[in-house]
Amino acid sequence: MEFERKKYNHTHINIAPLVDMMFLLLLFFMLTSHLIQEPAIRIRLPESSTAETKSDETRTISITQNGEIYFMDRRMDIQDLQRAIREKFRDREKDLLKIKADKEVNVGLLVSVIDEVRHSGVKNFSIITTKKE
């Protein structure tokens, strides 16, 4: 007596479209994350061999080559800088303020900005540079 064997239909999942979609998503996120990191204010930072790379840029003062001053991406005059800093900082003893100045900026303007920062009561500030290669 001969028994009839059951025929199994093997179902295979084709993962090639899934892999294609994953590569497309990876490519999309890589391209868009590069575009997000571009600063809105054009500054060529001076180079330093001891520069550290940190990405937290919440409270920054930017000084362009033309002498324009931006506090948290808002353009303002040097006379209004002290008041704006006092409004944004709750704990001026501990909070960190970063100063980004173009490498072609007049040193006198940079010193004036640092004076305004000190007069506003901020004790903890740093000047941002890029690392030499």
N, C-alpha and C positions, 0 to 999 in steps of 0.2 A: 504494500500500500504506500502510495506516494502522497506526501502532504504538500500542499501548495504554500509556498513561502509568501509572506506579506511583502509587498513592494513599498519601500519607503521613498517618499519624495523628499529629497534633501533640499532645503531652502537655504540659499546663501544670500547674505546681505552684501550688496555691492557698496563698499565704502569709498570708492574712488570719488564720487561727487562730494562726500563729506570731507575728504582730504582737500579737495579743490577749494571748498568753501572756507576751510580753516586757513589755508594759505592766503586766500583773498582777504580774510579778516585780519590776519597778521600784517599783511602788506598795508592795508588801510590804516590800522592803528599806528604802525611805524611812521607812515607819511604824515598823518595828522598830528601826532605828538611832536614831530619835528617842527611843524608849523606853529604850534601853540607856544613853543619856547622862545620864539622871536620877540624881542622887546619892542614896545611901541615907540619908545624914545631912542633915537639913534645915538649911541655913545660908544666910542672906542676907548676902552679902559686901559690904563697904563699897566705894564707888565711888572710882575714881582716874582722872584724865585721862591718866596715863602708864602705865596698866596694859598688860601684854602678854598676848596670848592664846596659851597653850600647853596642850596636852592631856595631857601626861605626868603622871599622878597616882599614881605607884607608891608613894611614901613620903610620906604626909601626916599631919599632926596636925590634927584638926578640933575646934573648940570651939563648942558650940551656945549658943543664947541663954540656956538654963537653966544653963550652966556645966559641962555634961558634956564630958569630953575623950575623943576617939577617936583612937587611933593605928592607922593602916592598917585602918580600919573595925572596930576592936575597942575596946570601951569599957574605960577604966581610970581609976584615980585618979592624981592628980598625983605621988604618992609612987612609983608603979610606972613612971612614964614614962621616967625616966632609964635604968633597967635594961632596959626594952623597946627603947629606942633603941640601946643598946649591943649588944644581941643581934642586931638586924636590920642594922646597918651594919657592913660589913667595913672600908671605908676611910673613916673619919670625917673625914679631911682634905679629901677630894675629892667625896664623895657629897653630893647635894642633898636637903634636907628642906624640904617645903613646909608652911606653917602657914596654915590657913584658920580664921578667927575670924569669928563672926557680928558684924554691925556694932553690936549691942546688948550685946556682951560687956563686962564690967567690965575696964578697962585693967589693973588690978592682977592679974587672973587671966592675962591675956595676957603680962604681964611675967614672972609666975611660970613660965609654960610656956617662955618664951624662956630664962629662967635654967636650967631643967632641961635644955633642949636644949644650951646652952653647957656645962653641967657634964658632960654625957655625952660631950663631946669633938667634937661636930659643929661644924665651922667654917662650912660653906656651907649657909645656910638662907634662905628668903624668906617673906614674908607675902603671901598671894594676895589680890588685889582684883579687882573687875570694872571694865571700862572705862566711863566716863561717856559717855552718848550726847548 
